[in-house]
């Protein structure tokens, strides 16, 4: 079961998808996207837009993505 405030990295074998729930944790949103509410994000978002200028949390996400890509 997915938590209602979670942000999930999904690997379907072809794509890595960062899935965000409607009431995602504001600290995570601020760190990853630079906003505190999903409605403030202007799609489309690509890896280069999200992961540039990494802080500690973004570096952890980069490490997870690199591991999954293996």
Biopython code that builds the backbone (N, CA, C, O; Angstrom):
import numpy as np
from Bio.PDB.StructureBuilder import StructureBuilder

atoms = [
    (1, "UNK", "N", (0.844, -1.185, 0.000)),
    (1, "UNK", "CA", (0.000, 0.000, 0.000)),
    (1, "UNK", "C", (0.887, 1.246, 0.000)),
    (1, "UNK", "O", (1.870, 1.321, 0.737)),
    (2, "UNK", "N", (0.534, 2.196, -0.815)),
    (2, "UNK", "CA", (1.291, 3.439, -0.893)),
    (2, "UNK", "C", (0.795, 4.419, 0.165)),
    (2, "UNK", "O", (-0.408, 4.557, 0.388)),
    (3, "UNK", "N", (1.733, 5.088, 0.804)),
    (3, "UNK", "CA", (1.380, 6.109, 1.789)),
    (3, "UNK", "C", (0.819, 7.333, 1.064)),
    (3, "UNK", "O", (1.217, 7.626, -0.064)),
    (4, "UNK", "N", (-0.091, 8.035, 1.703)),
    (4, "UNK", "CA", (-0.761, 9.165, 1.049)),
    (4, "UNK", "C", (0.138, 10.379, 0.868)),
    (4, "UNK", "O", (-0.180, 11.259, 0.068)),
    (5, "UNK", "N", (1.266, 10.451, 1.601)),
    (5, "UNK", "CA", (2.149, 11.608, 1.464)),
    (5, "UNK", "C", (3.499, 11.223, 0.867)),
    (5, "UNK", "O", (4.473, 11.961, 1.011)),
    (6, "UNK", "N", (3.560, 10.080, 0.202)),
    (6, "UNK", "CA", (4.824, 9.570, -0.289)),
    (6, "UNK", "C", (5.226, 10.066, -1.668)),
    (6, "UNK", "O", (4.416, 10.588, -2.433)),
    (7, "UNK", "N", (6.489, 9.886, -1.949)),
    (7, "UNK", "CA", (7.069, 10.107, -3.268)),
    (7, "UNK", "C", (7.803, 8.818, -3.596)),
    (7, "UNK", "O", (8.624, 8.350, -2.807)),
    (8, "UNK", "N", (7.510, 8.238, -4.762)),
    (8, "UNK", "CA", (7.995, 6.903, -5.082)),
    (8, "UNK", "C", (8.763, 6.896, -6.394)),
    (8, "UNK", "O", (8.384, 7.566, -7.354)),
    (9, "UNK", "N", (9.852, 6.127, -6.423)),
    (9, "UNK", "CA", (10.618, 5.904, -7.640)),
    (9, "UNK", "C", (10.191, 4.547, -8.181)),
    (9, "UNK", "O", (10.371, 3.523, -7.521)),
    (10, "UNK", "N", (9.621, 4.542, -9.392)),
    (10, "UNK", "CA", (9.086, 3.328, -9.997)),
    (10, "UNK", "C", (9.905, 2.997, -11.233)),
    (10, "UNK", "O", (10.143, 3.856, -12.082)),
    (11, "UNK", "N", (10.333, 1.742, -11.327)),
    (11, "UNK", "CA", (11.074, 1.246, -12.482)),
    (11, "UNK", "C", (10.190, 0.236, -13.188)),
    (11, "UNK", "O", (9.889, -0.819, -12.629)),
    (12, "UNK", "N", (9.764, 0.545, -14.423)),
    (12, "UNK", "CA", (8.913, -0.394, -15.153)),
    (12, "UNK", "C", (9.702, -1.198, -16.190)),
    (12, "UNK", "O", (9.111, -1.879, -17.028)),
    (13, "UNK", "N", (11.014, -1.121, -16.136)),
    (13, "UNK", "CA", (11.842, -1.845, -17.087)),
    (13, "UNK", "C", (12.276, -1.000, -18.271)),
    (13, "UNK", "O", (13.270, -1.315, -18.926)),
    (14, "UNK", "N", (11.547, 0.065, -18.552)),
    (14, "UNK", "CA", (11.868, 0.972, -19.655)),
    (14, "UNK", "C", (12.078, 2.399, -19.168)),
    (14, "UNK", "O", (12.910, 3.132, -19.704)),
    (15, "UNK", "N", (11.321, 2.784, -18.154)),
    (15, "UNK", "CA", (11.365, 4.149, -17.634)),
    (15, "UNK", "C", (11.527, 4.132, -16.121)),
    (15, "UNK", "O", (11.093, 3.197, -15.447)),
    (16, "UNK", "N", (12.148, 5.162, -15.606)),
    (16, "UNK", "CA", (12.115, 5.429, -14.174)),
    (16, "UNK", "C", (11.130, 6.568, -13.970)),
    (16, "UNK", "O", (11.273, 7.637, -14.563)),
    (17, "UNK", "N", (10.144, 6.338, -13.143)),
    (17, "UNK", "CA", (9.079, 7.314, -12.928)),
    (17, "UNK", "C", (9.123, 7.769, -11.480)),
    (17, "UNK", "O", (9.153, 6.941, -10.569)),
    (18, "UNK", "N", (9.128, 9.067, -11.260)),
    (18, "UNK", "CA", (9.035, 9.615, -9.912)),
    (18, "UNK", "C", (7.572, 9.957, -9.680)),
    (18, "UNK", "O", (7.063, 10.948, -10.204)),
    (19, "UNK", "N", (6.904, 9.129, -8.892)),
    (19, "UNK", "CA", (5.469, 9.250, -8.654)),
    (19, "UNK", "C", (5.243, 10.000, -7.356)),
    (19, "UNK", "O", (5.752, 9.606, -6.307)),
    (20, "UNK", "N", (4.485, 11.074, -7.426)),
    (20, "UNK", "CA", (4.208, 11.875, -6.235)),
    (20, "UNK", "C", (2.716, 11.854, -5.939)),
    (20, "UNK", "O", (1.893, 12.010, -6.841)),
    (21, "UNK", "N", (2.377, 11.662, -4.684)),
    (21, "UNK", "CA", (0.981, 11.683, -4.266)),
    (21, "UNK", "C", (0.544, 13.138, -4.086)),
    (21, "UNK", "O", (1.381, 14.032, -3.957)),
    (22, "UNK", "N", (-0.753, 13.366, -4.077)),
    (22, "UNK", "CA", (-1.286, 14.735, -4.069)),
    (22, "UNK", "C", (-0.893, 15.537, -2.833)),
    (22, "UNK", "O", (-0.756, 16.758, -2.914)),
    (23, "UNK", "N", (-0.714, 14.890, -1.713)),
    (23, "UNK", "CA", (-0.317, 15.629, -0.506)),
    (23, "UNK", "C", (1.059, 15.165, -0.032)),
    (23, "UNK", "O", (1.247, 14.834, 1.138)),
    (24, "UNK", "N", (2.010, 15.148, -0.955)),
    (24, "UNK", "CA", (3.377, 14.709, -0.654)),
    (24, "UNK", "C", (4.015, 15.589, 0.412)),
    (24, "UNK", "O", (3.651, 16.752, 0.589)),
    (25, "UNK", "N", (4.961, 15.011, 1.106)),
    (25, "UNK", "CA", (5.696, 15.696, 2.158)),
    (25, "UNK", "C", (6.319, 16.986, 1.614)),
    (25, "UNK", "O", (7.055, 16.951, 0.627)),
    (26, "UNK", "N", (6.030, 18.109, 2.246)),
    (26, "UNK", "CA", (6.488, 19.403, 1.732)),
    (26, "UNK", "C", (8.004, 19.543, 1.758)),
    (26, "UNK", "O", (8.573, 20.202, 0.888)),
    (27, "UNK", "N", (8.675, 18.930, 2.746)),
    (27, "UNK", "CA", (10.140, 18.994, 2.787)),
    (27, "UNK", "C", (10.747, 18.276, 1.588)),
    (27, "UNK", "O", (11.712, 18.759, 0.995)),
    (28, "UNK", "N", (10.180, 17.118, 1.226)),
    (28, "UNK", "CA", (10.659, 16.397, 0.056)),
    (28, "UNK", "C", (10.408, 17.184, -1.221)),
    (28, "UNK", "O", (11.288, 17.284, -2.076)),
    (29, "UNK", "N", (9.206, 17.745, -1.351)),
    (29, "UNK", "CA", (8.886, 18.540, -2.540)),
    (29, "UNK", "C", (9.832, 19.725, -2.677)),
    (29, "UNK", "O", (10.305, 20.023, -3.774)),
    (30, "UNK", "N", (10.104, 20.393, -1.578)),
    (30, "UNK", "CA", (10.993, 21.560, -1.598)),
    (30, "UNK", "C", (12.400, 21.155, -2.016)),
    (30, "UNK", "O", (13.036, 21.845, -2.813)),
    (31, "UNK", "N", (12.886, 20.045, -1.485)),
    (31, "UNK", "CA", (14.233, 19.603, -1.811)),
    (31, "UNK", "C", (14.350, 19.122, -3.251)),
    (31, "UNK", "O", (15.315, 19.454, -3.938)),
    (32, "UNK", "N", (13.375, 18.341, -3.713)),
    (32, "UNK", "CA", (13.454, 17.759, -5.047)),
    (32, "UNK", "C", (13.085, 18.756, -6.136)),
    (32, "UNK", "O", (13.815, 18.910, -7.115)),
    (33, "UNK", "N", (11.946, 19.437, -5.966)),
    (33, "UNK", "CA", (11.413, 20.297, -7.016)),
    (33, "UNK", "C", (11.574, 21.788, -6.757)),
    (33, "UNK", "O", (11.373, 22.595, -7.665)),
    (34, "UNK", "N", (11.932, 22.166, -5.534)),
    (34, "UNK", "CA", (12.073, 23.578, -5.211)),
    (34, "UNK", "C", (10.759, 24.285, -4.941)),
    (34, "UNK", "O", (10.713, 25.514, -4.911)),
    (35, "UNK", "N", (9.683, 23.520, -4.743)),
    (35, "UNK", "CA", (8.365, 24.082, -4.433)),
    (35, "UNK", "C", (7.779, 23.322, -3.246)),
    (35, "UNK", "O", (8.210, 22.210, -2.943)),
    (36, "UNK", "N", (6.809, 23.914, -2.584)),
    (36, "UNK", "CA", (6.193, 23.261, -1.438)),
    (36, "UNK", "C", (4.825, 22.675, -1.757)),
    (36, "UNK", "O", (4.185, 22.089, -0.884)),
    (37, "UNK", "N", (4.370, 22.826, -2.995)),
    (37, "UNK", "CA", (3.070, 22.304, -3.400)),
    (37, "UNK", "C", (3.158, 21.840, -4.849)),
    (37, "UNK", "O", (3.743, 22.527, -5.687)),
    (38, "UNK", "N", (2.583, 20.685, -5.147)),
    (38, "UNK", "CA", (2.654, 20.134, -6.506)),
    (38, "UNK", "C", (2.032, 21.055, -7.551)),
    (38, "UNK", "O", (2.439, 21.031, -8.713)),
    (39, "UNK", "N", (1.062, 21.857, -7.161)),
    (39, "UNK", "CA", (0.414, 22.746, -8.122)),
    (39, "UNK", "C", (1.357, 23.830, -8.642)),
    (39, "UNK", "O", (1.058, 24.481, -9.644)),
    (40, "UNK", "N", (2.487, 24.028, -7.974)),
    (40, "UNK", "CA", (3.452, 25.047, -8.393)),
    (40, "UNK", "C", (4.485, 24.518, -9.385)),
    (40, "UNK", "O", (5.330, 25.275, -9.863)),
    (41, "UNK", "N", (4.421, 23.217, -9.696)),
    (41, "UNK", "CA", (5.358, 22.619, -10.649)),
    (41, "UNK", "C", (4.849, 22.834, -12.059)),
    (41, "UNK", "O", (3.673, 22.613, -12.347)),
    (42, "UNK", "N", (5.747, 23.268, -12.941)),
    (42, "UNK", "CA", (5.395, 23.478, -14.344)),
    (42, "UNK", "C", (5.931, 22.320, -15.178)),
    (42, "UNK", "O", (7.122, 22.291, -15.491)),
    (43, "UNK", "N", (5.073, 21.360, -15.547)),
    (43, "UNK", "CA", (5.545, 20.238, -16.367)),
    (43, "UNK", "C", (5.861, 20.706, -17.780)),
    (43, "UNK", "O", (5.411, 21.790, -18.151)),
    (44, "UNK", "N", (6.586, 19.977, -18.574)),
    (44, "UNK", "CA", (7.150, 18.673, -18.228)),
    (44, "UNK", "C", (8.452, 18.823, -17.461)),
    (44, "UNK", "O", (9.209, 19.772, -17.668)),
    (45, "UNK", "N", (8.695, 17.882, -16.582)),
    (45, "UNK", "CA", (9.936, 17.840, -15.812)),
    (45, "UNK", "C", (10.768, 16.665, -16.290)),
    (45, "UNK", "O", (10.252, 15.569, -16.506)),
    (46, "UNK", "N", (12.030, 16.900, -16.449)),
    (46, "UNK", "CA", (12.948, 15.854, -16.861)),
    (46, "UNK", "C", (14.063, 15.754, -15.838)),
    (46, "UNK", "O", (14.244, 16.649, -15.013)),
    (47, "UNK", "N", (14.792, 14.688, -15.895)),
    (47, "UNK", "CA", (15.856, 14.429, -14.928)),
    (47, "UNK", "C", (16.802, 15.608, -14.776)),
    (47, "UNK", "O", (17.180, 15.956, -13.657)),
    (48, "UNK", "N", (17.190, 16.226, -15.883)),
    (48, "UNK", "CA", (18.128, 17.347, -15.814)),
    (48, "UNK", "C", (17.553, 18.526, -15.040)),
    (48, "UNK", "O", (18.293, 19.236, -14.360)),
    (49, "UNK", "N", (16.237, 18.743, -15.135)),
    (49, "UNK", "CA", (15.605, 19.841, -14.412)),
    (49, "UNK", "C", (15.561, 19.579, -12.910)),
    (49, "UNK", "O", (15.740, 20.493, -12.105)),
    (50, "UNK", "N", (15.323, 18.326, -12.544)),
    (50, "UNK", "CA", (15.122, 17.979, -11.137)),
    (50, "UNK", "C", (16.442, 17.838, -10.398)),
    (50, "UNK", "O", (16.587, 18.332, -9.280)),
    (51, "UNK", "N", (17.412, 17.162, -11.021)),
    (51, "UNK", "CA", (18.598, 16.749, -10.290)),
    (51, "UNK", "C", (19.789, 17.681, -10.433)),
    (51, "UNK", "O", (20.884, 17.347, -9.980)),
    (52, "UNK", "N", (19.603, 18.845, -11.056)),
    (52, "UNK", "CA", (20.724, 19.783, -11.117)),
    (52, "UNK", "C", (20.919, 20.420, -9.740)),
    (52, "UNK", "O", (19.983, 20.509, -8.946)),
    (53, "UNK", "N", (22.141, 20.857, -9.474)),
    (53, "UNK", "CA", (22.469, 21.507, -8.203)),
    (53, "UNK", "C", (22.042, 20.665, -7.001)),
    (53, "UNK", "O", (21.220, 21.106, -6.198)),
    (54, "UNK", "N", (22.606, 19.432, -6.869)),
    (54, "UNK", "CA", (22.119, 18.521, -5.838)),
    (54, "UNK", "C", (22.463, 18.945, -4.409)),
    (54, "UNK", "O", (23.575, 19.388, -4.123)),
    (55, "UNK", "N", (21.481, 18.797, -3.527)),
    (55, "UNK", "CA", (21.726, 18.905, -2.095)),
    (55, "UNK", "C", (21.841, 17.475, -1.553)),
    (55, "UNK", "O", (21.925, 16.534, -2.342)),
    (56, "UNK", "N", (21.846, 17.292, -0.263)),
    (56, "UNK", "CA", (22.046, 15.957, 0.317)),
    (56, "UNK", "C", (20.943, 14.980, -0.108)),
    (56, "UNK", "O", (21.237, 13.841, -0.471)),
    (57, "UNK", "N", (19.675, 15.414, -0.065)),
    (57, "UNK", "CA", (18.577, 14.536, -0.443)),
    (57, "UNK", "C", (18.611, 14.218, -1.928)),
    (57, "UNK", "O", (18.432, 13.067, -2.324)),
    (58, "UNK", "N", (18.840, 15.233, -2.749)),
    (58, "UNK", "CA", (18.928, 14.986, -4.193)),
    (58, "UNK", "C", (20.062, 14.032, -4.514)),
    (58, "UNK", "O", (19.923, 13.205, -5.416)),
    (59, "UNK", "N", (21.174, 14.119, -3.809)),
    (59, "UNK", "CA", (22.280, 13.205, -4.047)),
    (59, "UNK", "C", (21.877, 11.772, -3.722)),
    (59, "UNK", "O", (22.289, 10.841, -4.415)),
    (60, "UNK", "N", (21.080, 11.587, -2.682)),
    (60, "UNK", "CA", (20.579, 10.251, -2.350)),
    (60, "UNK", "C", (19.681, 9.724, -3.470)),
    (60, "UNK", "O", (19.743, 8.543, -3.812)),
    (61, "UNK", "N", (18.855, 10.589, -4.035)),
    (61, "UNK", "CA", (17.993, 10.184, -5.143)),
    (61, "UNK", "C", (18.839, 9.830, -6.366)),
    (61, "UNK", "O", (18.572, 8.832, -7.036)),
    (62, "UNK", "N", (19.847, 10.635, -6.656)),
    (62, "UNK", "CA", (20.755, 10.348, -7.773)),
    (62, "UNK", "C", (21.410, 8.992, -7.565)),
    (62, "UNK", "O", (21.521, 8.209, -8.508)),
    (63, "UNK", "N", (21.846, 8.705, -6.343)),
    (63, "UNK", "CA", (22.474, 7.420, -6.036)),
    (63, "UNK", "C", (21.499, 6.261, -6.254)),
    (63, "UNK", "O", (21.890, 5.219, -6.782)),
    (64, "UNK", "N", (20.228, 6.431, -5.851)),
    (64, "UNK", "CA", (19.228, 5.385, -6.068)),
    (64, "UNK", "C", (18.994, 5.151, -7.550)),
    (64, "UNK", "O", (18.929, 4.006, -7.995)),
    (65, "UNK", "N", (18.866, 6.223, -8.314)),
    (65, "UNK", "CA", (18.639, 6.111, -9.757)),
    (65, "UNK", "C", (19.832, 5.411, -10.407)),
    (65, "UNK", "O", (19.645, 4.521, -11.236)),
    (66, "UNK", "N", (21.036, 5.796, -10.049)),
    (66, "UNK", "CA", (22.229, 5.147, -10.595)),
    (66, "UNK", "C", (22.250, 3.663, -10.259)),
    (66, "UNK", "O", (22.624, 2.846, -11.100)),
    (67, "UNK", "N", (21.855, 3.305, -9.043)),
    (67, "UNK", "CA", (21.836, 1.911, -8.641)),
    (67, "UNK", "C", (20.815, 1.109, -9.465)),
    (67, "UNK", "O", (21.111, 0.012, -9.939)),
    (68, "UNK", "N", (19.618, 1.672, -9.626)),
    (68, "UNK", "CA", (18.561, 0.985, -10.382)),
    (68, "UNK", "C", (18.973, 0.819, -11.840)),
    (68, "UNK", "O", (18.698, -0.212, -12.454)),
    (69, "UNK", "N", (19.625, 1.820, -12.387)),
    (69, "UNK", "CA", (20.079, 1.740, -13.778)),
    (69, "UNK", "C", (21.163, 0.686, -13.948)),
    (69, "UNK", "O", (21.307, 0.087, -15.014)),
    (70, "UNK", "N", (21.942, 0.465, -12.854)),
    (70, "UNK", "CA", (22.989, -0.539, -12.772)),
    (70, "UNK", "C", (23.732, -0.719, -14.000)),
    (70, "UNK", "O", (24.645, -1.543, -14.054)),
]
sb = StructureBuilder()
sb.init_structure("model")
sb.init_model(0)
sb.init_chain("A")
sb.init_seg("    ")
for serial, (resi, resn, name, xyz) in enumerate(atoms, 1):
    if name == "N":
        sb.init_residue(resn, " ", resi, " ")
    sb.init_atom(name, np.array(xyz, "f"), 0.0, 1.0, " ", f" {name:<3s}", serial, name[0])
structure = sb.get_structure()
